[in-house]
Amino acid sequence: MAEDVMPVPVQVPLGRSEYAMLAGRRRLSPFQTCSTCKCCRVPSDPTTCSDMPCCYKIDCNIPNKPFGHCAFVPTSCNCNHCASS
């Protein structure tokens, strides 16, 4: 069933992030979080949408956005927890 739905981005509260110093620079660990998003079977039909827990990750390679612009983007619908990859 999770293959039939499309994640739709929503505002996500920021969680804790971890970092370590590496040669004078900090190195951020992979980060994912689980939060509510609206998943739709048919993206153009809002009657097919429902709120579900979704996994989000940070994406900094967003088309038509300036270099360095990052955002949380949903990666899967109907998850109970997210594993860092």
C-alpha positions as CSV (number, residue, x, y, z in Angstrom):
1,M,0.0,0.0,0.0
2,A,2.9,2.4,0.7
3,E,3.9,2.2,-3.0
4,D,0.5,3.7,-4.0
5,V,0.8,7.0,-2.2
6,M,2.9,10.1,-2.9
7,P,4.4,12.1,-0.1
8,V,3.6,15.8,0.1
9,P,6.0,18.2,1.9
10,V,4.7,19.9,5.0
11,Q,6.4,22.1,7.7
12,V,8.6,19.9,9.9
13,P,9.8,20.8,13.4
14,L,13.6,20.6,13.7
15,G,15.0,17.9,15.9
16,R,18.4,17.2,17.4
17,S,21.5,17.0,15.1
18,E,24.9,15.6,16.0
19,Y,28.2,16.8,14.7
20,A,31.9,16.2,15.2
21,M,35.0,18.3,14.5
22,L,37.1,17.0,11.6
23,A,40.3,18.9,10.6
24,G,38.8,22.2,11.9
25,R,35.4,21.6,10.2
26,R,32.4,20.0,11.7
27,R,31.1,16.9,10.0
28,L,27.3,16.4,10.2
29,S,26.0,12.9,10.6
30,P,23.2,11.7,8.3
31,F,19.9,13.0,9.6
32,Q,16.4,11.7,9.2
33,T,13.3,12.3,11.2
34,C,9.8,11.0,11.3
35,S,6.9,13.5,11.3
36,T,3.4,13.9,9.9
37,C,2.9,14.5,6.2
38,K,0.0,14.3,3.8
39,C,0.2,11.3,1.5
40,C,-2.0,11.1,-1.6
41,R,-2.9,8.2,-3.9
42,V,-3.6,10.7,-6.7
43,P,-1.5,13.9,-6.1
44,S,-4.0,16.0,-8.1
45,D,-7.0,14.8,-6.0
46,P,-7.0,16.0,-2.4
47,T,-9.9,13.6,-1.5
48,T,-7.3,10.7,-1.8
49,C,-5.0,12.3,0.8
50,S,-4.5,11.3,4.4
51,D,-2.2,12.4,7.2
52,M,0.4,9.7,8.0
53,P,3.8,9.5,9.7
54,C,6.5,10.0,7.1
55,C,10.3,9.8,7.1
56,Y,12.0,13.1,6.1
57,K,15.6,13.7,5.1
58,I,17.6,16.9,4.4
59,D,18.0,17.5,0.7
60,C,20.4,20.2,-0.5
61,N,20.2,19.4,-4.2
62,I,16.9,21.0,-5.0
63,P,16.1,21.9,-8.7
64,N,15.5,25.6,-9.5
65,K,16.8,26.7,-6.0
66,P,20.1,28.5,-5.3
67,F,23.2,26.6,-4.3
68,G,23.2,25.8,-0.6
69,H,19.4,25.9,-0.3
70,C,18.3,22.9,1.7
71,A,15.0,21.6,2.9
72,F,13.4,18.6,4.7
73,V,11.8,16.4,2.0
74,P,9.6,13.3,2.7
75,T,11.1,10.0,1.6
76,S,8.4,7.5,2.6
77,C,4.9,7.3,3.9
78,N,3.4,5.3,6.7
79,C,6.6,4.7,8.7
80,N,6.9,4.1,12.4
81,H,10.6,5.2,12.7
82,C,13.4,6.4,10.5
83,A,16.8,4.9,10.3
84,S,19.8,7.0,9.4
85,S,21.4,5.9,6.2
